[in-house]
Amino acid sequence: MVKKVFNIFLLFLSILCIYAGINMLEGKFTLIAVFASGLFAGIFLMNLRLNVKNDKINSYKRELEKESITSSESDAKVKILEAKIEVLEKALDKSLGK
C-alpha cells in the first residue's frame, strides 16, 4: 500500500512540475521545473521496475521453499520406509530362527 501511494505521489509531482514549467514559470525556472519533472518521472519508473523485480524474487523464493519442503517430506518418507524394512527384516530373521 505504501509503495502504491509513493508511486502515485511521484507521478503527481512529475505532472505538477511539467505543468508549472509550461504554464506558470518563466526563464530558468522553466528549465528547473522540466529537470525536476524528469527526475521524478525517472524515480517513478525505476521504482516500478524495482517493485516488479522484488515481486519476482519473492515468488521465486516461495517456489524454492515449496520445493525444499517437498524434498524434505520425501526424504522423511524414505527414512520411514527404510526403518520399516529394517523392522521387517529383523522380524523375519527372528521368525526363521537365526
Beta strands, then each sheet from edge to edge (+ up, - down):
end
